[in-house]
Amino acid sequence: MPPRAAAPAKEASPLRVVQAAIQAGQFEPVYYLCGDDDYLKDGAVRDLLTAAIDPSTRDFNCEIRRAADLDAETLGSLLATPPMLAERRAVVLRDVTALKKAARAQLDAYLKRPAGDTLLRLVSPAGTKADAALAAASTALDFAPLTPERVRKWIAHHASTALAIGVTDEAAALLQQAVGNDLHLLAGELDKCASYVLGAPDASADAPATIDADAVAAVVGIRRGETVTDLLDAVARHDAKTAVALVTHVLGQPKVTAVQVVMMLTTQAFALAFGRARRDAGIPTNRLPQEYFAFLKETGGFPGRPWGEAASAWTKVTDQWSADACERALTLLLETDMALKDTTVSNAEQILMSLVLGLCATPRRRPA
């Protein structure tokens, strides 16, 4: 029997690559940072510069430029300049794919034999396709947006490392439900929450400071039981009274729009239709969480919360939804999406309330 092929090694995340380089004190001559999360890219560039360049000589040995502003001669000079009174220097080129033709030719020539005492960081903005040639000639780091689960972990990590403060699981969940998965916005709200907690009259210098749900409620203006997740769950269990009461609270929260709520409700309706089909195919209830997780992974749906939490919530209500009810819900959601974009008669809150009432009124599935 031929020897079994070894499984391919799991590719390290870009954050782990950066941290490993910093811990070892060994840096590649060229890093190419691409992907759609500019916050993570900016943080990686900052951490690499802090670790690699002596702060006492940074003014002389660190150049941060926008590629579109450089001609070939200027770029060649930047890359050829030796470090001053230090072991190495750094050059950061932002929006690197915007280089003019002659400057790009200069960069391509440099990448064939990069200088050993210059650390070059090439950065592409979010929304641009990764440059295959730059990726092949460098250490490429693709910073894709974090999944909702990883965002929840990031909240705790950022609070402890950047702000030197703890955060409870409930507070992290509440903050994510209020702000979403935008790391820049989350960092700003965490900073406000930390200032609130540390500046409280009863704050003790000896006791460890912690951001709790009460602090998030006070700073962000969102309370337990009034989040978009609570609205989704109320609709899923056909609780019209609770769902209607939540609409005003949810739309009054920062960064929450009626269109976003409809998107999350649509993901939920598609998921419930999928779960109903799996149950009708004989899949037992205890296997539904794995089925829902696979559904989200394949479709890239936006459930408004970590996938594991969404899968657990949907599993609890799947048997209350029939195939016809799911189809009716999707029709209502499509009509509402069109109304939000086209109508000038009703406001968004009225339209969303009508949708919620319609979704909750879809017939429950009767037990077999």
Secondary structure, DSSP 8 states (H G I E B T S, - for coil): -------------HHHHHHHHHHHT---SEEEEESS-HHHHHHHHHHHHHHHS-GGGHHHHEEEEEGGG--HHHHHHHHH---SSSS-EEEEEESGGG--HHHHHHHHHHHHS--TTEEEEEE--TTS---HHHHHTSEEEE-----HHHHHHHHHHHHHHHS--EE-HHHHHHHHHHH-S-HHHHHHHHHHHHHHHHTSTT--SSS--EE-HHHHHHHH---TT-SHHHHHHHHHTT-HHHHHHHHHHHHTSTT--HHHHHHHHHHHHHHHHHHHHHHHTT--GGGHHHHHHHHHHHH----SS-HHHHHHHHHHHGGGB-HHHHHHHHHHHHHHHHHHHH-SSS-HHHHHHHHHHHHHHS-B----
